[in-house]
Amino acid sequence: MVIKTSDSQSVGHQNATIEALARETDMPVAIVKEIYVTQHSQLEKDARVKTYLPVLTRLRVKHILNERKLQSQQRLQGSAA
């Protein structure tokens, strides 16, 4: 999976962000990377100002990962009841 980069963000910085998100959300790096790449490309498509793409991508990915984690926990609690 290739991450397209803009001038404002290097691949190394993106990888560090992906790894940090994986640690923060306790999710596998591969899943975080897949979501990050998808969200970044969607945001980049419509962005007029690309300066904030890294911040917006990180926030969006973290939200998605937290939602997935919450849904997973709710399913586990529902099956244990």
C-alpha positions in Angstrom: 0.0 0.0 0.0 1.5 3.3 -1.1 0.9 6.5 0.8 0.8 9.5 -1.5 2.5 12.5 0.2 2.2 16.1 -0.2 5.0 18.6 0.4 3.8 19.2 4.0 4.1 15.7 5.2 6.8 13.0 4.7 6.2 9.3 4.6 8.2 9.0 7.8 5.9 11.3 9.6 2.8 9.5 8.2 4.3 6.2 9.4 4.9 7.6 12.9 1.4 8.9 13.0 0.0 5.5 12.0 2.1 3.7 14.6 1.0 6.2 17.3 -2.6 5.7 16.4 -2.2 2.0 16.5 -0.7 2.2 20.0 -3.3 4.7 21.2 -6.3 2.6 20.0 -4.7 -0.8 20.6 -5.3 -1.7 16.9 -3.0 -3.5 14.5 -0.8 -1.2 12.4 -2.0 -2.8 9.2 -5.6 -1.9 9.9 -4.7 1.6 11.0 -2.6 2.1 7.8 -5.4 0.9 5.6 -7.9 3.4 7.2 -5.3 6.2 7.2 -4.5 5.8 3.5 -8.2 5.7 2.6 -9.1 8.7 4.7 -6.1 10.7 3.6 -6.9 10.2 -0.1 -10.6 11.1 0.4 -9.7 14.3 2.2 -7.0 15.2 -0.3 -9.4 14.8 -3.2 -11.6 17.7 -2.0 -9.1 19.8 0.0 -8.5 23.3 -1.2 -5.9 23.9 1.5 -3.7 20.8 2.0 -1.8 22.2 5.0 -4.2 20.7 7.5 -4.6 17.3 5.9 -2.3 15.5 8.4 -4.3 16.8 11.3 -7.7 16.2 9.8 -6.7 12.7 8.7 -5.4 11.8 12.1 -8.6 13.0 13.8 -10.8 11.2 11.4 -8.9 7.9 11.6 -8.8 8.1 15.4 -12.6 8.6 15.5 -13.1 5.7 13.2 -10.9 3.4 15.2 -12.5 4.4 18.5 -15.9 3.8 17.0 -14.8 0.3 15.8 -13.4 -0.5 19.2 -16.6 0.6 21.0 -18.7 -1.5 18.7 -16.5 -4.5 19.3 -16.8 -4.0 23.0 -20.5 -3.7 22.8 -20.8 -6.9 20.8 -18.7 -8.7 23.4 -20.8 -7.4 26.2 -24.0 -8.4 24.3 -22.8 -11.9 23.7 -21.8 -12.3 27.4 -25.2 -11.2 28.7 
